[in-house]
Structures are given as C-alpha cells and as structure tokens.
Amino acid sequence: MADDKKKETPQKQQHADPATIKCRVHRLNCDPTNAKVPITVNAVGRPNGKKIFAPGSMVTLSQAQVNNLVDAVGEFVIPIQEDSAIYESLNPLKAAQNQYPDHKISRDPTTGVITATKLEPHYSIEREAPGGTP
C-alpha cells in the first residue's frame, strides 16, 4: 500500500543578508607612501566577506566589516626618559599623567620605567547620511 505522505526534504535555510552600510573609509596615522594603498577588510564566516577598496572611495560594507575596521587600533607607547624631571617629582605617575592627559600611564615594576600608552584607530569611517551623502 502506497504511502500518501510525500517525503519532506529539508529546505536550505535562507540566510538574511547582513545589514549593509555605505561609507567612506580613510586611513589615519599612516606613512604618506602608504596613503593610497588599497584597504582590505575581512568578515570571517560570511560569503563574500573580503572587500578591497581605495581609501576615501564610497563602498558598501557589512556591519561585520565595519566593526572590524572600528576595532583596528594601534597601541602607541611613549617611554619616559630616565633623565626626565617627571621622575624627580613627589608623585611621578601623576606628573606623567599631567604631561600626557590622553594616555594611560604605567610603571614597569622591575625597571621602574614609566610609559604613556594610547590606543589610536587605524581608520576613519564616514557613514552615509540618510539623505544619501556622507
């Protein structure tokens, strides 16, 4: 006796396209010789996740790609020279913080060297306004 039920085949799940963002991406703090080198950004685990484009050009990126560019930061460390007057102050860490207010100040426990550290982004992202212009 034939079974009236049709075999159900599992359908492929439709993945919704991630939100896309039109924007311009510029390099910050780069060598002038590298200013025009194309920017490459990846979004791991996504189809067509790699994008290569010229700095300053209007591109459409996924939210994951934009997040990767935002998260790309460089750590800039300034060691305070040992002959600096900062070491002679009553509170050298506070004196260093006053000298470098936008840096994180730390002291190496073994050498005693004070360093000022700052995280700076590698890219500037201009998102397109709702009206269509960045």
N, CA, C and O atoms as a GROMACS GRO file, in nm:
protein
  536
    1MET      N    1   0.085  -0.117   0.000
    1MET     CA    2   0.000   0.000   0.000
    1MET      C    3   0.090   0.123   0.000
    1MET      O    4   0.182   0.137   0.081
    2ALA      N    5   0.060   0.211  -0.092
    2ALA     CA    6   0.144   0.330  -0.108
    2ALA      C    7   0.112   0.431   0.000
    2ALA      O    8  -0.002   0.450   0.040
    3ASP      N    9   0.216   0.492   0.045
    3ASP     CA   10   0.202   0.594   0.149
    3ASP      C   11   0.165   0.726   0.084
    3ASP      O   12   0.235   0.772  -0.007
    4ASP      N   13   0.057   0.788   0.128
    4ASP     CA   14   0.010   0.913   0.068
    4ASP      C   15   0.096   1.033   0.106
    4ASP      O   16   0.091   1.138   0.042
    5LYS      N   17   0.173   1.017   0.210
    5LYS     CA   18   0.255   1.130   0.255
    5LYS      C   19   0.376   1.145   0.163
    5LYS      O   20   0.442   1.047   0.128
    6LYS      N   21   0.402   1.266   0.125
    6LYS     CA   22   0.521   1.295   0.046
    6LYS      C   23   0.641   1.305   0.138
    6LYS      O   24   0.632   1.350   0.252
    7LYS      N   25   0.754   1.263   0.085
    7LYS     CA   26   0.875   1.278   0.164
    7LYS      C   27   0.908   1.426   0.174
    7LYS      O   28   0.909   1.500   0.075
    8GLU      N   29   0.933   1.467   0.294
    8GLU     CA   30   0.968   1.607   0.314
    8GLU      C   31   1.120   1.622   0.305
    8GLU      O   32   1.195   1.558   0.379
    9THR      N   33   1.161   1.705   0.214
    9THR     CA   34   1.304   1.731   0.201
    9THR      C   35   1.337   1.859   0.277
    9THR      O   36   1.267   1.960   0.264
   10PRO      N   37   1.442   1.853   0.354
   10PRO     CA   38   1.477   1.975   0.428
   10PRO      C   39   1.519   2.084   0.332
   10PRO      O   40   1.601   2.063   0.242
   11GLN      N   41   1.462   2.200   0.352
   11GLN     CA   42   1.496   2.314   0.266
   11GLN      C   43   1.618   2.384   0.323
   11GLN      O   44   1.641   2.387   0.444
   12LYS      N   45   1.696   2.438   0.232
   12LYS     CA   46   1.811   2.514   0.277
   12LYS      C   47   1.763   2.637   0.351
   12LYS      O   48   1.669   2.705   0.309
   13GLN      N   49   1.829   2.664   0.462
   13GLN     CA   50   1.792   2.784   0.536
   13GLN      C   51   1.834   2.907   0.458
   13GLN      O   52   1.945   2.914   0.406
   14GLN      N   53   1.745   3.000   0.450
   14GLN     CA   54   1.775   3.125   0.382
   14GLN      C   55   1.839   3.218   0.485
   14GLN      O   56   1.776   3.257   0.583
   15HIS      N   57   1.964   3.252   0.461
   15HIS     CA   58   2.031   3.347   0.550
   15HIS      C   59   2.001   3.487   0.501
   15HIS      O   60   2.025   3.521   0.385
   16ALA      N   61   1.950   3.567   0.590
   16ALA     CA   62   1.923   3.706   0.554
   16ALA      C   63   2.055   3.778   0.534
   16ALA      O   64   2.151   3.757   0.609
   17ASP      N   65   2.060   3.862   0.432
   17ASP     CA   66   2.181   3.938   0.409
   17ASP      C   67   2.204   4.030   0.528
   17ASP      O   68   2.111   4.096   0.575
   18PRO      N   69   2.327   4.035   0.577
   18PRO     CA   70   2.352   4.126   0.688
   18PRO      C   71   2.332   4.269   0.642
   18PRO      O   72   2.345   4.302   0.524
   19ALA      N   73   2.301   4.352   0.736
   19ALA     CA   74   2.279   4.493   0.703
   19ALA      C   75   2.404   4.550   0.637
   19ALA      O   76   2.516   4.524   0.681
   20THR      N   77   2.383   4.625   0.532
   20THR     CA   78   2.497   4.687   0.464
   20THR      C   79   2.499   4.836   0.494
   20THR      O   80   2.396   4.898   0.519
   21ILE      N   81   2.618   4.889   0.491
   21ILE     CA   82   2.639   5.029   0.526
   21ILE      C   83   2.722   5.093   0.416
   21ILE      O   84   2.830   5.044   0.383
   22LYS      N   85   2.672   5.203   0.360
   22LYS     CA   86   2.750   5.278   0.261
   22LYS      C   87   2.834   5.378   0.338
   22LYS      O   88   2.784   5.453   0.422
   23CYS      N   89   2.963   5.378   0.308
   23CYS     CA   90   3.053   5.467   0.382
   23CYS      C   91   3.181   5.492   0.304
   23CYS      O   92   3.209   5.426   0.204
   24ARG      N   93   3.258   5.588   0.353
   24ARG     CA   94   3.393   5.615   0.304
   24ARG      C   95   3.488   5.582   0.419
   24ARG      O   96   3.462   5.617   0.534
   25VAL      N   97   3.598   5.516   0.386
   25VAL     CA   98   3.695   5.478   0.488
   25VAL      C   99   3.828   5.544   0.454
   25VAL      O  100   3.876   5.534   0.341
   26HIS      N  101   3.887   5.611   0.552
   26HIS     CA  102   4.016   5.678   0.535
   26HIS      C  103   4.115   5.620   0.635
   26HIS      O  104   4.078   5.584   0.746
   27ARG      N  105   4.241   5.613   0.594
   27ARG     CA  106   4.347   5.570   0.685
   27ARG      C  107   4.388   5.687   0.773
   27ARG      O  108   4.392   5.802   0.729
   28LEU      N  109   4.419   5.657   0.898
   28LEU     CA  110   4.472   5.756   0.991
   28LEU      C  111   4.614   5.714   1.029
   28LEU      O  112   4.645   5.595   1.030
   29ASN      N  113   4.697   5.809   1.060
   29ASN     CA  114   4.832   5.782   1.112
   29ASN      C  115   4.911   5.684   1.025
   29ASN      O  116   4.970   5.590   1.078
   30CYS      N  117   4.912   5.706   0.896
   30CYS     CA  118   4.989   5.615   0.811
   30CYS      C  119   5.100   5.691   0.741
   30CYS      O  120   5.098   5.814   0.731
   31ASP      N  121   5.195   5.616   0.695
   31ASP     CA  122   5.307   5.669   0.619
   31ASP      C  123   5.252   5.728   0.489
   31ASP      O  124   5.168   5.664   0.426
   32PRO      N  125   5.296   5.846   0.446
   32PRO     CA  126   5.243   5.905   0.322
   32PRO      C  127   5.259   5.815   0.200
   32PRO      O  128   5.178   5.821   0.107
   33THR      N  129   5.361   5.730   0.199
   33THR     CA  130   5.378   5.639   0.084
   33THR      C  131   5.271   5.531   0.083
   33THR      O  132   5.245   5.472  -0.022
   34ASN      N  133   5.208   5.503   0.197
   34ASN     CA  134   5.103   5.400   0.204
   34ASN      C  135   4.963   5.458   0.199
   34ASN      O  136   4.865   5.384   0.207
   35ALA      N  137   4.950   5.589   0.186
   35ALA     CA  138   4.819   5.653   0.193
   35ALA      C  139   4.724   5.607   0.084
   35ALA      O  140   4.603   5.599   0.107
   36LYS      N  141   4.774   5.576  -0.034
   36LYS     CA  142   4.688   5.536  -0.146
   36LYS      C  143   4.678   5.385  -0.165
   36LYS      O  144   4.610   5.339  -0.257
   37VAL      N  145   4.743   5.306  -0.079
   37VAL     CA  146   4.737   5.160  -0.090
   37VAL      C  147   4.595   5.115  -0.058
   37VAL      O  148   4.536   5.162   0.039
   38PRO      N  149   4.538   5.022  -0.138
   38PRO     CA  150   4.402   4.976  -0.112
   38PRO      C  151   4.385   4.917   0.028
   38PRO      O  152   4.477   4.858   0.084
   39ILE      N  153   4.266   4.936   0.083
   39ILE     CA  154   4.231   4.884   0.214
   39ILE      C  155   4.163   4.749   0.194
   39ILE      O  156   4.078   4.734   0.106
   40THR      N  157   4.201   4.650   0.274
   40THR     CA  158   4.140   4.518   0.270
   40THR      C  159   4.074   4.492   0.404
   40THR      O  160   4.136   4.511   0.509
   41VAL      N  161   3.949   4.448   0.401
   41VAL     CA  162   3.878   4.414   0.525
   41VAL      C  163   3.809   4.280   0.504
   41VAL      O  164   3.754   4.253   0.397
   42ASN      N  165   3.813   4.196   0.607
   42ASN     CA  166   3.751   4.064   0.602
   42ASN      C  167   3.640   4.055   0.705
   42ASN      O  168   3.644   4.121   0.808
   43ALA      N  169   3.541   3.972   0.674
   43ALA     CA  170   3.438   3.936   0.770
   43ALA      C  171   3.438   3.784   0.771
   43ALA      O  172   3.382   3.721   0.681
   44VAL      N  173   3.497   3.725   0.871
   44VAL     CA  174   3.516   3.581   0.878
   44VAL      C  175   3.380   3.510   0.886
   44VAL      O  176   3.290   3.553   0.958
   45GLY      N  177   3.369   3.403   0.810
   45GLY     CA  178   3.248   3.321   0.816
   45GLY      C  179   3.133   3.371   0.732
   45GLY      O  180   3.023   3.318   0.741
   46ARG      N  181   3.155   3.471   0.653
   46ARG     CA  182   3.048   3.524   0.568
   46ARG      C  183   3.084   3.504   0.422
   46ARG      O  184   3.200   3.518   0.384
   47PRO      N  185   2.985   3.471   0.341
   47PRO     CA  186   3.014   3.463   0.197
   47PRO      C  187   3.049   3.603   0.146
   47PRO      O  188   2.990   3.702   0.188
   48ASN      N  189   3.143   3.608   0.057
   48ASN     CA  190   3.191   3.737   0.004
   48ASN      C  191   3.234   3.830   0.116
   48ASN      O  192   3.206   3.950   0.113
   49GLY      N  193   3.302   3.775   0.215
   49GLY     CA  194   3.340   3.853   0.332
   49GLY      C  195   3.459   3.943   0.313
   49GLY      O  196   3.486   4.028   0.398
   50LYS      N  197   3.533   3.927   0.202
   50LYS     CA  198   3.652   4.008   0.181
   50LYS      C  199   3.620   4.123   0.087
   50LYS      O  200   3.557   4.104  -0.017
   51LYS      N  201   3.665   4.241   0.124
   51LYS     CA  202   3.641   4.360   0.042
   51LYS      C  203   3.773   4.436   0.030
   51LYS      O  204   3.842   4.458   0.129
   52ILE      N  205   3.806   4.475  -0.094
   52ILE     CA  206   3.926   4.554  -0.121
   52ILE      C  207   3.881   4.681  -0.192
   52ILE      O  208   3.808   4.675  -0.290
   53PHE      N  209   3.926   4.797  -0.142
   53PHE     CA  210   3.882   4.924  -0.199
   53PHE      C  211   3.986   5.031  -0.174
   53PHE      O  212   4.073   5.018  -0.088
   54ALA      N  213   3.976   5.138  -0.251
   54ALA     CA  214   4.068   5.251  -0.237
   54ALA      C  215   4.026   5.338  -0.119
   54ALA      O  216   3.906   5.358  -0.097
   55PRO      N  217   4.121   5.391  -0.044
   55PRO     CA  218   4.087   5.480   0.067
   55PRO      C  219   4.010   5.602   0.017
   55PRO      O  220   4.048   5.663  -0.083
   56GLY      N  221   3.904   5.637   0.086
   56GLY     CA  222   3.825   5.754   0.050
   56GLY      C  223   3.715   5.729  -0.050
   56GLY      O  224   3.633   5.818  -0.075
   57SER      N  225   3.710   5.609  -0.109
   57SER     CA  226   3.604   5.581  -0.207
   57SER      C  227   3.478   5.536  -0.134
   57SER      O  228   3.484   5.482  -0.024
   58MET      N  229   3.362   5.558  -0.198
   58MET     CA  230   3.235   5.516  -0.140
   58MET      C  231   3.221   5.366  -0.160
   58MET      O  232   3.228   5.317  -0.272
   59VAL      N  233   3.203   5.292  -0.050
   59VAL     CA  234   3.190   5.146  -0.056
   59VAL      C  235   3.070   5.102   0.026
   59VAL      O  236   3.024   5.174   0.115
   60THR      N  237   3.021   4.983  -0.004
   60THR     CA  238   2.914   4.922   0.074
   60THR      C  239   2.976   4.806   0.152
   60THR      O  240   3.028   4.712   0.093
   61LEU      N  241   2.970   4.814   0.284
   61LEU     CA  242   3.029   4.714   0.371
   61LEU      C  243   2.922   4.653   0.460
   61LEU      O  244   2.820   4.716   0.489
   62SER      N  245   2.945   4.530   0.503
   62SER     CA  246   2.855   4.468   0.600
   62SER      C  247   2.886   4.525   0.739
   62SER      O  248   2.990   4.588   0.760
   63GLN      N  249   2.795   4.503   0.831
   63GLN     CA  250   2.816   4.552   0.968
   63GLN      C  251   2.941   4.486   1.028
   63GLN      O  252   3.015   4.551   1.102
   64ALA      N  253   2.964   4.358   0.997
   64ALA     CA  254   3.082   4.289   1.049
   64ALA      C  255   3.211   4.352   0.995
   64ALA      O  256   3.308   4.366   1.069
   65GLN      N  257   3.212   4.390   0.869
   65GLN     CA  258   3.330   4.454   0.811
   65GLN      C  259   3.355   4.591   0.875
   65GLN      O  260   3.470   4.625   0.906
   66VAL      N  261   3.249   4.667   0.896
   66VAL     CA  262   3.263   4.798   0.963
   66VAL      C  263   3.316   4.778   1.105
   66VAL      O  264   3.403   4.852   1.150
   67ASN      N  265   3.263   4.678   1.175
   67ASN     CA  266   3.310   4.650   1.311
   67ASN      C  267   3.459   4.615   1.312
   67ASN      O  268   3.532   4.657   1.402
   68ASN      N  269   3.504   4.538   1.213
   68ASN     CA  270   3.646   4.504   1.205
   68ASN      C  271   3.732   4.627   1.185
   68ASN      O  272   3.840   4.638   1.243
   69LEU      N  273   3.686   4.721   1.103
   69LEU     CA  274   3.762   4.845   1.081
   69LEU      C  275   3.763   4.931   1.208
   69LEU      O  276   3.865   4.992   1.240
   70VAL      N  277   3.651   4.937   1.278
   70VAL     CA  278   3.644   5.015   1.401
   70VAL      C  279   3.736   4.956   1.507
   70VAL      O  280   3.801   5.028   1.583
   71ASP      N  281   3.743   4.822   1.512
   71ASP     CA  282   3.825   4.754   1.613
   71ASP      C  283   3.975   4.757   1.581
   71ASP      O  284   4.056   4.720   1.666
   72ALA      N  285   4.012   4.800   1.461
   72ALA     CA  286   4.153   4.803   1.424
   72ALA      C  287   4.219   4.926   1.486
   72ALA      O  288   4.203   5.038   1.438
   73VAL      N  289   4.292   4.903   1.594
   73VAL     CA  290   4.358   5.012   1.664
   73VAL      C  291   4.507   4.980   1.680
   73VAL      O  292   4.547   4.863   1.680
   74GLY      N  293   4.584   5.083   1.694
   74GLY     CA  294   4.727   5.067   1.719
   74GLY      C  295   4.761   5.117   1.857
   74GLY      O  296   4.705   5.216   1.904
   75GLU      N  297   4.854   5.049   1.921
   75GLU     CA  298   4.898   5.090   2.054
   75GLU      C  299   5.026   5.170   2.039
   75GLU      O  300   5.127   5.119   1.991
   76PHE      N  301   5.022   5.294   2.080
   76PHE     CA  302   5.138   5.382   2.072
   76PHE      C  303   5.193   5.403   2.213
   76PHE      O  304   5.124   5.456   2.301
   77VAL      N  305   5.316   5.362   2.232
   77VAL     CA  306   5.379   5.367   2.364
   77VAL      C  307   5.492   5.469   2.362
   77VAL      O  308   5.578   5.467   2.274
   78ILE      N  309   5.490   5.558   2.461
   78ILE     CA  310   5.596   5.658   2.477
   78ILE      C  311   5.667   5.627   2.608
   78ILE      O  312   5.610   5.648   2.715
   79PRO      N  313   5.791   5.579   2.602
   79PRO     CA  314   5.865   5.560   2.728
   79PRO      C  315   5.918   5.696   2.776
   79PRO      O  316   5.973   5.773   2.697
   80ILE      N  317   5.902   5.724   2.904
   80ILE     CA  318   5.951   5.849   2.962
   80ILE      C  319   6.100   5.831   2.990
   80ILE      O  320   6.141   5.738   3.060
   81GLN      N  321   6.180   5.919   2.936
   81GLN     CA  322   6.326   5.910   2.953
   81GLN      C  323   6.363   5.919   3.101
   81GLN      O  324   6.301   5.992   3.178
   82GLU      N  325   6.464   5.844   3.139
   82GLU     CA  326   6.504   5.838   3.280
   82GLU      C  327   6.561   5.969   3.332
   82GLU      O  328   6.564   5.990   3.453
   83ASP      N  329   6.608   6.056   3.244
   83ASP     CA  330   6.660   6.185   3.288
   83ASP      C  331   6.551   6.292   3.294
   83ASP      O  332   6.581   6.410   3.314
   84SER      N  333   6.426   6.252   3.275
   84SER     CA  334   6.314   6.346   3.278
   84SER      C  335   6.287   6.394   3.421
   84SER      O  336   6.309   6.320   3.517
   85ALA      N  337   6.241   6.517   3.432
   85ALA     CA  338   6.207   6.574   3.563
   85ALA      C  339   6.086   6.505   3.624
   85ALA      O  340   6.060   6.520   3.744
   86ILE      N  341   6.012   6.429   3.545
   86ILE     CA  342   5.894   6.358   3.596
   86ILE      C  343   5.935   6.265   3.710
   86ILE      O  344   5.863   6.254   3.809
   87TYR      N  345   6.049   6.196   3.696
   87TYR     CA  346   6.093   6.101   3.798
   87TYR      C  347   6.131   6.170   3.929
   87TYR      O  348   6.130   6.106   4.034
   88GLU      N  349   6.164   6.298   3.923
   88GLU     CA  350   6.207   6.371   4.043
   88GLU      C  351   6.089   6.432   4.119
   88GLU      O  352   6.108   6.485   4.228
   89SER      N  353   5.969   6.425   4.063
   89SER     CA  354   5.853   6.484   4.131
   89SER      C  355   5.810   6.395   4.248
   89SER      O  356   5.851   6.279   4.258
   90LEU      N  357   5.725   6.451   4.336
   90LEU     CA  358   5.676   6.374   4.451
   90LEU      C  359   5.592   6.255   4.407
   90LEU      O  360   5.598   6.148   4.468
   91ASN      N  361   5.513   6.273   4.302
   91ASN     CA  362   5.430   6.165   4.250
   91ASN      C  363   5.456   6.153   4.100
   91ASN      O  364   5.388   6.219   4.020
   92PRO      N  365   5.554   6.072   4.059
   92PRO     CA  366   5.591   6.065   3.918
   92PRO      C  367   5.477   6.019   3.826
   92PRO      O  368   5.467   6.066   3.712
   93LEU      N  369   5.392   5.928   3.872
   93LEU     CA  370   5.282   5.881   3.788
   93LEU      C  371   5.181   5.993   3.761
   93LEU      O  372   5.131   6.008   3.650
   94LYS      N  373   5.153   6.072   3.864
   94LYS     CA  374   5.061   6.184   3.846
   94LYS      C  375   5.123   6.291   3.756
   94LYS      O  376   5.053   6.350   3.673
   95ALA      N  377   5.251   6.315   3.771
   95ALA     CA  378   5.320   6.412   3.686
   95ALA      C  379   5.318   6.366   3.540
   95ALA      O  380   5.300   6.447   3.449
   96ALA      N  381   5.337   6.237   3.518
   96ALA     CA  382   5.332   6.183   3.382
   96ALA      C  383   5.191   6.194   3.324
   96ALA      O  384   5.174   6.224   3.206
   97GLN      N  385   5.089   6.171   3.408
   97GLN     CA  386   4.950   6.183   3.361
   97GLN      C  387   4.918   6.327   3.325
   97GLN      O  388   4.845   6.352   3.229
   98ASN      N  389   4.973   6.422   3.399
   98ASN     CA  390   4.953   6.564   3.366
   98ASN      C  391   5.023   6.599   3.235
   98ASN      O  392   4.973   6.680   3.158
   99GLN      N  393   5.138   6.537   3.210
   99GLN     CA  394   5.213   6.562   3.087
   99GLN      C  395   5.143   6.500   2.965
   99GLN      O  396   5.144   6.558   2.856
  100TYR      N  397   5.083   6.382   2.984
  100TYR     CA  398   5.015   6.309   2.876
  100TYR      C  399   4.872   6.276   2.920
  100TYR      O  400   4.844   6.162   2.956
  101PRO      N  401   4.781   6.375   2.919
  101PRO     CA  402   4.647   6.354   2.975
  101PRO      C  403   4.562   6.251   2.901
  101PRO      O  404   4.473   6.191   2.961
  102ASP      N  405   4.586   6.229   2.773
  102ASP     CA  406   4.503   6.134   2.698
  102ASP      C  407   4.568   5.996   2.686
  102ASP      O  408   4.525   5.915   2.603
  103HIS      N  409   4.670   5.968   2.767
  103HIS     CA  410   4.739   5.839   2.766
  103HIS      C  411   4.716   5.766   2.898
  103HIS      O  412   4.684   5.826   3.001
  104LYS      N  413   4.733   5.634   2.894
  104LYS     CA  414   4.730   5.552   3.015
  104LYS      C  415   4.874   5.543   3.064
  104LYS      O  416   4.964   5.504   2.989
  105ILE      N  417   4.896   5.578   3.189
  105ILE     CA  418   5.031   5.580   3.246
  105ILE      C  419   5.053   5.453   3.327
  105ILE      O  420   4.968   5.412   3.406
  106SER      N  421   5.169   5.391   3.306
  106SER     CA  422   5.204   5.272   3.384
  106SER      C  423   5.353   5.273   3.414
  106SER      O  424   5.432   5.340   3.347
  107ARG      N  425   5.390   5.197   3.516
  107ARG     CA  426   5.531   5.189   3.555
  107ARG      C  427   5.571   5.042   3.560
  107ARG      O  428   5.504   4.960   3.622
  108ASP      N  429   5.681   5.010   3.494
  108ASP     CA  430   5.733   4.873   3.494
  108ASP      C  431   5.786   4.842   3.634
  108ASP      O  432   5.874   4.914   3.682
  109PRO      N  433   5.736   4.737   3.699
  109PRO     CA  434   5.779   4.710   3.837
  109PRO      C  435   5.926   4.668   3.849
  109PRO      O  436   5.986   4.686   3.955
  110THR      N  437   5.983   4.612   3.744
  110THR     CA  438   6.123   4.567   3.754
  110THR      C  439   6.222   4.677   3.716
  110THR      O  440   6.324   4.694   3.784
  111THR      N  441   6.194   4.751   3.610
  111THR     CA  442   6.288   4.855   3.566
  111THR      C  443   6.255   4.992   3.621
  111THR      O  444   6.343   5.078   3.631
  112GLY      N  445   6.130   5.014   3.658
  112GLY     CA  446   6.088   5.145   3.709
  112GLY      C  447   6.059   5.246   3.600
  112GLY      O  448   6.028   5.362   3.631
  113VAL      N  449   6.068   5.206   3.474
  113VAL     CA  450   6.044   5.298   3.363
  113VAL      C  451   5.894   5.326   3.352
  113VAL      O  452   5.812   5.235   3.356
  114ILE      N  453   5.861   5.453   3.339
  114ILE     CA  454   5.722   5.496   3.322
  114ILE      C  455   5.693   5.506   3.173
  114ILE      O  456   5.773   5.560   3.097
  115THR      N  457   5.577   5.454   3.132
  115THR     CA  458   5.537   5.462   2.991
  115THR      C  459   5.398   5.524   2.981
  115THR      O  460   5.313   5.505   3.069
  116ALA      N  461   5.377   5.596   2.873
  116ALA     CA  462   5.246   5.653   2.841
  116ALA      C  463   5.195   5.578   2.718
  116ALA      O  464   5.261   5.576   2.614
  117THR      N  465   5.078   5.515   2.730
  117THR     CA  466   5.023   5.431   2.623
  117THR      C  467   4.889   5.488   2.577
  117THR      O  468   4.806   5.529   2.658
  118LYS      N  469   4.871   5.489   2.446
  118LYS     CA  470   4.745   5.538   2.390
  118LYS      C  471   4.703   5.446   2.276
  118LYS      O  472   4.786   5.408   2.193
  119LEU      N  473   4.574   5.412   2.271
  119LEU     CA  474   4.518   5.336   2.160
  119LEU      C  475   4.460   5.434   2.060
  119LEU      O  476   4.378   5.518   2.095
  120GLU      N  477   4.504   5.424   1.935
  120GLU     CA  478   4.454   5.512   1.830
  120GLU      C  479   4.398   5.429   1.716
  120GLU      O  480   4.456   5.327   1.679
  121PRO      N  481   4.285   5.472   1.660
  121PRO     CA  482   4.225   5.395   1.549
  121PRO      C  483   4.309   5.405   1.422
  121PRO      O  484   4.377   5.504   1.398
  122HIS      N  485   4.303   5.299   1.342
  122HIS     CA  486   4.373   5.298   1.214
  122HIS      C  487   4.289   5.362   1.103
  122HIS      O  488   4.343   5.409   1.003
  123TYR      N  489   4.156   5.362   1.121
  123TYR     CA  490   4.067   5.408   1.014
  123TYR      C  491   3.964   5.507   1.065
  123TYR      O  492   3.921   5.501   1.180
  124SER      N  493   3.926   5.598   0.976
  124SER     CA  494   3.815   5.690   0.999
  124SER      C  495   3.702   5.646   0.906
  124SER      O  496   3.725   5.626   0.786
  125ILE      N  497   3.582   5.632   0.960
  125ILE     CA  498   3.469   5.583   0.880
  125ILE      C  499   3.362   5.691   0.875
  125ILE      O  500   3.309   5.732   0.979
  126GLU      N  501   3.330   5.737   0.753
  126GLU     CA  502   3.223   5.835   0.732
  126GLU      C  503   3.103   5.758   0.678
  126GLU      O  504   3.104   5.714   0.563
  127ARG      N  505   3.002   5.743   0.760
  127ARG     CA  506   2.882   5.671   0.715
  127ARG      C  507   2.794   5.763   0.633
  127ARG      O  508   2.787   5.883   0.656
  128GLU      N  509   2.726   5.704   0.536
  128GLU     CA  510   2.637   5.781   0.451
  128GLU      C  511   2.516   5.825   0.533
  128GLU      O  512   2.458   5.746   0.607
  129ALA      N  513   2.480   5.951   0.520
  129ALA     CA  514   2.365   6.005   0.591
  129ALA      C  515   2.237   5.950   0.528
  129ALA      O  516   2.239   5.905   0.414
  130PRO      N  517   2.126   5.952   0.602
  130PRO     CA  518   2.000   5.901   0.546
  130PRO      C  519   1.961   5.968   0.415
  130PRO      O  520   1.892   5.906   0.334
  131GLY      N  521   2.003   6.091   0.392
  131GLY     CA  522   1.971   6.160   0.268
  131GLY      C  523   2.053   6.114   0.150
  131GLY      O  524   2.021   6.146   0.036
  132GLY      N  525   2.159   6.037   0.175
  132GLY     CA  526   2.238   5.984   0.066
  132GLY      C  527   2.378   6.040   0.054
  132GLY      O  528   2.454   5.996  -0.033
  133THR      N  529   2.416   6.136   0.138
  133THR     CA  530   2.552   6.190   0.130
  133THR      C  531   2.624   6.160   0.260
  133THR      O  532   2.562   6.158   0.367
  134PRO      N  533   2.755   6.137   0.253
  134PRO     CA  534   2.830   6.107   0.376
  134PRO      C  535   2.848   6.230   0.462
  134PRO      O  536   2.908   6.222   0.569
   0.00000   0.00000   0.00000
